[in-house]
Amino acid sequence: MSTIDQQFVEYIVKTLVNNPDKVSIDRTIDEKGVLLSLEVDPEDVGRIIGKRGATAQSIRTLLRALGTKNDARYNLKIVNNDDYQPKAKIEEKATVAADDSFTSEDEPTVDDADDDIELADDDTTVEEGSELAKKTRAELADLDDLDI
């Protein structure tokens, strides 16, 4: 049977995540108060933490208010699943594994990168459209499209 604090956090978290069925909250009591350990799907951890931890801090603030009402001190711990790999990384690994023509000679080396860089008069570096720069820009564009 879950307590009011577990139900409260569970309700908030399930409305934020894409996979509400994978939300679980464990409750332990010690000398410091009540510890709620929140575990969600690895893809939803970013949604719970939020930008610069803003969402997680908001949940903790609401828990503090509940604790004031119930004369208890609540702590929220977000459990990180280390087996998480972003979808883009998995797809990239599959593409490289399927491409038999890829060799180590295709990779840019330090010497190749030096050919594409010129020093301007004000000592700044300017890239002249190297393949490495194009690939990096494409990867950054893909990262901008991620929904975190």
N, C-alpha and C positions, 0 to 999 in steps of 0.2 A: 504494500500500500504506500503510495507516495504522499508526502506531506505537502502543505500549502506552499512552501518555498520551492519545492521541486516542480509542482504544478505551475507555479508562476513563471519560473525560468523556462520550463518546457513550452509553455504557451507563447512566450516572446520569441524564443529561438525557432520554433516550428513555423512561425509566420515569416521569418527572415530567410530560411534556407530553401533550396530546391528539392532536397531529399528529406522531408520531415520524418519519414519512417526510420531513418538511421540516427535519430537524435536519442541519446541516452544520458541520464544524469544520475551520478552516484552521490550519496550523501554520507558524510562521516562527521562525527562530533569529537572534538578534542578540547584541550585546555584553552586554545585560541578562539574557539567558537565553532561554527558550522562551516564545513568545507563542501562546496558543491563542485564536483568534477564533471564538466560538460564534454561529451564526445559527440562529434558530428562527422558526416561524410567528409573525406579529405578535400573534395572540391568546394565544400561550403565553409571551410575554416576562414577563408578570406572575408566572406560575408559577415561572419560573426565578429571577427576582429575589427573590420572596417578600416578606413583610412586613418593611419597613425593611431590605431587602437580606439577610435572614437566610439564605435558601436559597443565594444566590450566594456569600455569605461561607463557608458550609459546604462548598460545592464547592471553593472556593479553598483552604480548610484541608486538605481531602483531597488536593488537588493538591500542596500544600506537603509533605505526608507522603510522597507518591509521589516528589517531588523529592529528599527526604532520602535515600530508598532508592536513587535513580538518580544521585545527585550532580549534580542539575540544579536550576535555579531556574525555576519555572513561573509564568506570569501568565495569567489568564483575562480575556478581553475579550468582553463580551456586546454584539453588534452590534444596534443599534436600527434597525428599519425605520420610516422616517418616514411611509410611506403608510398607516399603520394608522388606522382609524376604528372606534370601538366600534359594535356592532350597534345599540344604542339610538339613536345619533346618526344612523345611516344611515336607520333607520325613521322618525325624526322628520323628516328632510329630505324623505323621500318623502311623508309625510303632509301637510306644509305645501305641497309642490308640487302635490299632488292636490286640495287644498282651494282651489277658485276663489273662494270667498266671503270669504277672508281679506283684509283690507285693513289699511293702517297705522293706521286709526282704531280698530281692535280692540285694538291694543297699549296697555298701560297707560302713562300718562305720569307725570312727576314730580308734576304737580298732582293726578292721580287717586290716587296713593299717599299723598299728604298727608292726604286726606280720611279714610282708614282708620286713621290712627295717632293715638292719644291719649297724652298724657303723664300718668303716674300721679304721686302725691304724692312718691314716692321717685325721681323723674326717670328712670324706666325706660320704655321704649316698649312699648305693648301693641297688638297688631293685632286688629282686630275682624272677622276672617274675610273679608278682601278676596279677590277672585278671584286676584290675584297670589300671595297667601299660599297659597291652596288649590293652585294650579298648582305652586308651588315644593315644597310638601309631597308632592305626587304624584310629581314628578320625583325627589325624594330617596328616596321609597319604592321607585321603580324602580331607583335606583342600589344600594340595599341588596340587591336581588334578583340583581345581577350576580355571576357566578361568576368571581372573579379569583384 
